[in-house]
Amino acid sequence: MKIAITGGSGFVGQAVTDELVDHQHEVVILTRNPDKYENRPGITYVKWLTDDAHPQKDLEGTEVFINLAGESINSGRWTEDRKKRIINSRISSTQEVIELMKNLTDKPTCLINASAIGYYPSSTANTYTEASTEKAHDFLGETVQIWEKEASKAEHHHFRVVYTRFGIILGDDGGALPRMALPYKMFAGGTVLPGNQWMSWVHITDVARAIRFAAENEAVSGPVNVTAPTPLRMKEFGIILGSVLGRPHWIPVPPFALKLAMGEMSQLVLDGQKVLPSVLSENGFQFEYTELESALVNIYHSR
């Protein structure tokens, strides 16, 4: 298939691109600065979101659009100005993608839009699947709900829409893991209190594989939780992380310290949800990494 990706140069986008090319798909990456990259077999870089961009002709024949574009939520404090940029970047990129899809002569069939398990409320007791109706009312929850609502407009034009609700993505080159591992590498790692909050994690390889699975399977639509089937409590997560790194797990981190350091963004670590990937499992998807230890061993000891 011919598949277009926005946000293709990011942490998730690079993994998805490699996964698709490895399975003989043709990838078009939409970017403001295509001249920064060299086309390589199976990958073409096309300009978009600039006044001189005319991507339509390069996108004819595209069957699936994967929208990963949006300002990172992990790269700085959530000031009011930054919150606006986080939301607006997601709305505008999604609107542009749907407009492109509508205007193609040879219509695509599917939009896969990024989202997050922050859609669900924080809880130490509840278990969430795609059938759960509870919604979070904090900044992250409202952001992903707005994003999914914008993406849902593609359904009005008869496109299949998939909302990939990512858990805590583990990889050595991006996501939350490098920050989480840093205290351990400095021999200062320990439980982020209270310690009973859930960590619904997923290996970056399985994120890329799940997105390819959704692209290739017409039966997959609507919300899709992209999390390993074995979420863990924060304390257990930290013990396993320290063990894999060969470091002690001993200095507890009080919530107020994280709130001072990270502000509202600390909710990414202090709050959590137990989320299960029911849609993927019911449709026959097999995770490569179902246990945290093997996932971390792959990340840190496979090179």
C-alpha positions in Angstrom: 0.0 0.0 0.0 0.9 3.6 -0.4 0.7 5.2 3.1 1.2 8.9 4.0 2.5 9.9 7.4 2.5 13.3 9.2 5.0 13.6 12.1 7.1 10.9 10.3 10.4 12.3 11.6 9.4 12.0 15.3 10.1 9.2 17.8 7.0 7.2 16.8 7.0 8.3 13.2 10.5 6.9 12.5 9.6 3.6 14.0 6.4 3.4 12.0 8.1 4.3 8.8 10.8 1.6 9.3 8.1 -1.0 10.1 6.0 -0.1 7.0 9.0 -0.1 4.6 10.3 -3.4 6.0 6.9 -4.8 5.0 7.0 -3.5 1.5 4.7 -0.5 1.9 5.4 2.7 0.0 5.7 5.6 2.5 5.2 9.3 1.8 6.2 11.6 4.7 4.6 15.0 4.8 6.9 17.7 6.2 7.5 21.4 6.0 11.2 20.8 5.1 11.6 17.9 2.7 15.0 19.2 1.6 16.4 18.2 5.0 16.0 14.6 4.1 17.2 12.3 1.3 14.7 10.0 -0.3 15.6 6.4 0.2 14.0 3.2 -1.1 10.3 3.1 -0.2 10.3 6.6 1.3 9.4 10.0 -0.3 9.4 13.3 1.5 6.7 15.8 0.4 6.2 19.4 1.4 3.0 20.5 3.2 1.7 23.2 5.5 3.6 26.0 3.7 2.3 28.6 1.2 4.3 26.9 -1.7 3.3 23.4 -0.8 1.2 21.4 -3.3 1.3 17.8 -2.1 -1.8 16.5 -3.8 -0.1 15.1 -6.9 2.4 13.2 -4.8 -0.4 11.7 -2.7 -2.6 10.3 -5.4 -3.0 6.6 -4.9 -2.5 6.9 -1.1 -4.7 4.4 0.7 -4.0 5.2 4.4 -3.1 8.4 6.2 -1.3 8.2 9.6 -1.5 11.4 11.5 1.1 11.7 14.3 1.7 15.5 14.0 1.4 17.7 17.0 3.6 19.6 19.5 5.2 17.2 22.0 3.7 17.1 25.5 7.0 16.0 27.0 9.4 18.8 26.1 8.6 21.5 28.6 6.2 22.8 31.3 2.6 23.2 30.4 2.2 26.9 30.5 -1.1 28.4 29.3 0.6 29.4 26.0 2.1 26.0 25.5 -1.2 24.3 26.3 -2.8 26.3 23.5 0.0 25.3 21.1 -0.3 21.6 22.0 -4.1 21.6 21.3 -4.0 23.9 18.2 -1.2 22.0 16.6 -3.2 18.8 16.8 -6.4 20.4 15.5 -4.8 22.2 12.6 -2.8 19.2 11.4 -5.8 16.9 11.6 -7.9 19.4 9.7 -5.2 19.6 7.0 -5.0 15.8 6.7 -8.8 15.4 6.2 -8.8 18.2 3.7 -6.1 16.4 1.7 -8.0 13.1 1.9 -11.2 14.8 0.6 -9.5 16.4 -2.3 -7.7 13.4 -3.7 -9.2 12.1 -7.0 -8.4 8.5 -5.9 -9.9 8.5 -2.5 -8.0 6.9 0.5 -9.8 4.5 2.7 -8.5 5.1 6.2 -7.2 7.7 8.7 -5.2 6.5 11.6 -5.0 9.3 14.2 -2.7 9.4 17.2 -4.3 9.7 20.7 -3.4 8.7 24.2 -4.7 6.7 27.1 -4.9 10.0 29.0 -8.4 9.9 27.5 -9.4 7.8 30.5 -9.5 9.1 34.1 -6.7 8.4 36.5 -7.6 5.4 38.8 -5.9 2.9 41.0 -9.0 0.6 41.0 -10.6 0.7 37.5 -9.6 -1.2 34.4 -10.3 0.5 31.1 -10.9 -1.0 27.6 -12.1 0.7 24.4 -15.6 0.0 25.6 -15.2 2.2 28.7 -17.1 5.4 28.6 -15.4 7.3 31.4 -13.5 10.4 30.3 -10.8 12.3 32.0 -11.4 16.0 32.7 -7.8 17.2 33.1 -5.7 18.9 30.4 -4.4 15.7 28.8 -7.8 14.1 28.8 -9.5 17.1 27.3 -6.7 17.4 24.7 -7.0 13.9 23.3 -10.8 14.1 23.4 -10.7 17.3 21.3 -8.2 15.6 19.0 -10.3 12.5 18.5 -13.4 14.6 17.9 -11.6 16.5 15.1 -10.4 13.3 13.5 -13.9 11.8 13.7 -15.0 14.3 11.1 -13.3 12.1 8.5 -16.1 9.6 9.1 -18.5 12.0 7.5 -16.6 11.4 4.3 -16.8 7.6 4.7 -13.2 7.1 5.7 -12.4 4.4 8.2 -11.0 6.2 11.3 -8.8 4.6 14.0 -7.8 6.4 17.2 -4.6 4.9 18.5 -4.6 5.6 22.2 -0.9 5.2 23.1 0.2 4.1 26.6 3.7 5.0 28.0 5.9 4.3 25.0 9.2 2.7 25.9 12.3 3.2 23.7 15.8 4.4 24.2 15.7 7.4 21.8 12.5 9.1 22.9 9.3 9.0 24.9 9.2 8.9 28.7 11.8 6.2 29.4 15.0 8.2 29.2 13.8 10.6 31.9 12.5 7.7 34.0 15.8 5.9 33.7 18.1 8.8 34.4 17.8 8.8 38.3 18.6 5.0 38.2 21.7 5.6 36.1 22.8 8.2 38.7 22.2 5.6 41.5 19.2 7.6 42.8 16.2 5.7 41.5 13.2 4.8 43.5 9.4 4.6 43.6 7.5 7.7 42.5 5.1 7.9 45.4 2.5 6.8 46.1 3.7 3.8 44.1 0.4 2.2 43.4 -0.5 4.2 40.3 -0.7 2.1 37.2 1.8 2.2 34.3 0.2 1.0 31.1 3.4 0.7 29.0 4.2 -0.5 25.5 7.4 -1.1 23.6 8.0 1.2 20.6 8.3 -1.8 18.3 4.8 -2.9 19.2 3.5 0.6 18.7 4.8 0.5 15.1 3.5 -3.0 14.6 0.1 -2.1 15.9 -0.2 0.9 13.6 0.7 -1.3 10.6 -1.8 -3.9 11.8 -4.5 -1.2 11.9 -3.6 0.0 8.4 -3.8 -3.5 7.0 -6.9 -4.7 8.7 -10.2 -3.2 7.6 -12.0 -4.7 10.7 -10.1 -2.4 13.0 -11.8 1.0 13.6 -12.6 3.5 16.3 -10.5 3.6 19.6 -7.6 1.2 19.8 -5.6 1.0 23.0 -2.0 0.6 22.1 -0.7 -0.8 25.4 1.0 -4.1 26.4 -1.5 -6.5 28.0 0.4 -6.5 31.3 0.2 -3.1 33.0 2.2 -2.7 36.2 2.0 -0.6 39.3 4.7 2.2 39.5 6.6 0.5 42.3 6.9 -2.8 40.4 7.8 -0.9 37.2 10.7 0.9 39.0 12.0 -2.3 40.6 12.2 -4.0 37.2 13.8 -0.9 35.6 16.5 -0.7 38.3 17.2 -4.4 38.0 17.6 -4.3 34.2 19.9 -1.3 34.5 21.9 -2.9 37.3 21.1 -0.1 39.7 19.4 0.1 43.1 15.8 1.0 43.6 15.8 2.8 46.9 15.2 6.6 47.1 11.4 7.3 47.0 10.4 10.4 45.0 7.6 12.5 46.8 4.9 13.9 44.6 5.6 17.5 45.7 9.1 17.3 44.3 7.9 16.3 40.9 5.2 19.0 41.0 7.8 21.6 41.7 10.1 20.3 38.9 7.5 19.7 36.3 4.4 21.6 37.2 1.1 20.3 35.8 3.1 18.0 33.5 3.9 15.8 36.5 0.5 14.2 36.0 2.1 12.1 33.3 4.0 10.3 36.1 1.9 10.8 39.2 -1.4 9.7 37.7 -2.1 6.5 35.8 -4.6 4.2 34.4 -4.9 0.4 34.0 -5.6 0.1 30.3 -6.0 -3.2 28.3 -5.7 -3.5 24.5 -8.9 -5.4 23.9 -9.5 -4.4 20.3 -6.0 -5.5 19.2 -6.3 -8.8 21.1 -9.8 -9.5 19.8 -8.6 -9.0 16.2 -5.6 -11.3 16.6 -2.7 -9.0 17.1 0.2 -10.6 18.9 2.5 -8.4 21.0 6.2 -9.0 20.7 6.8 -7.7 24.2 4.3 -8.7 26.8 6.6 -8.6 29.8 8.3 -5.4 31.0 11.6 -7.1 31.8 12.1 -8.5 28.2 11.1 -5.1 26.8 13.7 -3.3 28.8 16.3 -5.9 28.1 15.8 -5.4 24.4 16.0 -1.6 24.8 19.2 -1.5 26.9 21.1 -4.7 26.1 20.4 -5.6 22.5 22.9 -3.3 20.9 
